[in-house]
Amino acid sequence: MSYTVSQLLTQDITFQPIEINGWVRGFRSNRFIALNDGSTINNIQCVVDFENTDEAILKRITTGAAVHVKGELVESQGKGQKVEIKVTSIDILGDSDPEEYPIQPKKHTFEFLRENAHLRTRTNTFSAVMRLRSSLSFAVHKYFNDNGFYYMHTPIITGSDAEGAGEMFRVSSLDAKNPPLDDDGNVDFKKDFFGKETNLTVSGQLEAETFAMSLGKVYTFGPTFRAENSNTSRHLSEFWMIEPEVAFMDLAGNMDLAEDFMKSVLSYILEHNREDLEFLDKRLLDEEKTKPQAQRSEMSLIEKIKFVVDNNFKRVSYTEAIDILKNSKPNKKKKFNYIIEEWGADLQSEHERFLVEKHFKCPVILFDYPANIKAFYMRLNEDGKTVRAMDILFPGIGEMVGGSQREERLDVLKEKMKALDISEEELWWYLDLRKYGTAVHSGFGLGFERLVMFATGMGNIRDVIPYPRTPQNAEF
């Protein structure tokens, strides 16, 4: 019977004939094969009887080769594993040239592995990261399904800019060298494929709101795109967003939902991905040891995850947070890179982490932000200067979730759009939601790769997505 490595290492099937496929991670003494098939971070040792194995076969057992092994699962004679395979026959399914194969059994830099992204999941680190990414994705869908949400596929090609950022990828079928022009000499997008200027979406939120206002509870989980020319370790041009929207829910309900959601998906991987987490925990610990003492994290990877799962999130108004930061030692001693001087400042990661890690010592939800640093669709508070927005702050990373109660009043929304020069004609359908059966509703957005970074301890967002898309890079 054919098994996976994971099954052989966890099921009680010793002294039975087995078959297995996998890739050679290492081969030593012409006898011991370290075999992995991606089902677990652990290899299984296959012991070859080299005296009774064709020499031509032995020469083809090289790192990276794909093999089919038949044998018997027995108790291991050596240290480090409970069981091993006593090989009776081995077939080489695909050879690997040891001189050319890039993923050798040694430590590679992440930069090198990004250049070989098609093979990097054959390393322990990246196989663990991608298994965790898969589990987190499943946990997201499971949570919403279990809680009565409907999964919506919002458009990838759109004529609106939900964020108002303007940094979008244009979608066009016009001749780039000789586009049609209108009477004013501008590109005539009326002659384009969709009859108007269109772009890749930056968010599915606005469309998700339309579904929430008929189906009650919905979420999107799909690719989004930003044409921001940024090469930092926290930016991608293509990434995945999770965006629930709920009718008849206010800001307090939104905070409850987001906290419960985050705890649920992180609890899922603590239960189902323990070996991968323990491996990445050790990897991060070894990495931390190379840093100066002052720059080392106070918590291990698993401790950070449990810090979120086990603690109640502290809810603090933006105004209170500004007062705390203004009077904090790092601010008074000018240790912050961005000194907090007055109300209205846009908080940076260093401020968010101080609130979480030093002041409150638990995850924090900040709410009621200044209107002028938040998006047009957020509900204006009675004070006329703040909106019902909320951000969830995590240790080590700062902002994890951003959301708000949406502005459901037609007259107020129109005024905000006019002040920001957002076209009513372009978003007529969005305004219709406020004309026909408007009601309180709320939602939030979570960049999936940021969640994967937090859950894996990886320091660069390019290492938590299979094939990163960044400025000047669309390889693979």
C-alpha positions, 0 to 999 in steps of 0.5 A: 500500500502507498503511504505518505511520509506523514502517515508512516511517522504517525500511524502504527504500521510497523513491520508491514510492506509499504510503498512511498514516493518522494524526493531525496533530501540526502544520501550518505554512505551509499546506504541511508536516504533522507526522503521527503514528500512534502506531507511533513517537515520530517524526512523518513530514513530509507535504508538501502541494502547496497550489496544487493542494489544495482550500482547504476541505481545507487549512482542515480540516488542524488539530492533532488531525485524523485524515487519510488521506494518499496520496503518494510517499515521497521523500528529504527536502529539509529537515533533521531527517528522511531521508524525507518524503511528497510528498502526491498526495491527502489525505482528512480522516477526522475534524475537530478544532476547533483552538479546543477541542482540548486537546492543542496543540503546546506543553508541557502540565503533567502535572496538566493531562494527567491531567485529559485522560487520554483524549487524553494519549497523543497527546503524545510523553511519554505515547505513549513511556511507554505503548509502553514499558509494553506492551513491558515487559508482553510481556517479562514474559510472554516471560520466564516462558514461556521459562522454563517457568512457567504463567500463572495467573489468580487471583481478583479477588474474594476472601474473604482478605486476603493482606497482613493490611492490612485496607485492602480494597475491599468487594464487595457486592450488598446494599442500601447504604441498608437492608442485612439485619442479624443478631441482633447488629445487624451487617450479615448478609453471609450474605445477600450475593451470595457468602454471606460478606464479600468484597473486591477482592484485594490479591494473588494470592500465596496462590492462586498458591501452591496452583498452584505446589504442583501445577504447579511453576512459575507466575506471576500478572500481574493487577490488585490493589486497595488501599483505602489513603487515600494521595495520594502519587506512589507509590500507586494504588488499582488497579494490576498485580502480577507474582507468580511462585511456585515449588515446591522453591525456597529463598530463594537460588533466589528471589533468583537468579530475581528478579535474572535476571528483572529483568535480562531485562525491562530488557534487552528494552526496551534492545533494542526501545524505544531511540527511546522511551528516548532521548526520555525520557532527554532529557526527564528530563535537561531536568527535572533541570537545573531542580533544585538541584544537590544534588537532581540524579540522578547517572545518566541514565535509560538509565544507571540501566537499564544499572546494573541490567542490567550489575551483579551484585546484591549480597546483604546481610543486613538485620543487616549493612545496619543496621550499615552504615546506623548507622555511615554519615555521613548517619545520624551527622550526622542527614541522614536523615529517619529516623535508624537507631538500632537493629536492627528498624527498618523501612527507608525509601527514603532508606536503601535508596537510600543502600545502592545508590547510595552504599555498594555502587554496585550493585543490592542484595538485602537478606535475613533481615528481622525477623519482626515487620515482615514478613508471616505467610507468610514462613519463620521462621529458626532464630534465631526472630526473622528470616524468609527474606524478601528485597527488591531495591533499585534506584537512584532508587527504593529497593525494587523487588521483595519476596519470601520463602521461604514457611513450609511447616511447618504447626505454625509457620504455625499459631502465626504465624497465631494470634499475628497473629489470622489465622483458620485457618477462613478460610484452611483451604485454604492450611493444606491445602498444609502437610498434603498434600505440603508442600515448600520453595517461594518467590516474589516480588511486583513492582508493575508500575507501579513497574517502569514508573516506573523504566524511563521515569523518570516521577516520579508513578505516576499517569503510568505507568498509562492511567487512574489510580484514586486517592482521590476520583478514578475519572474515565474 
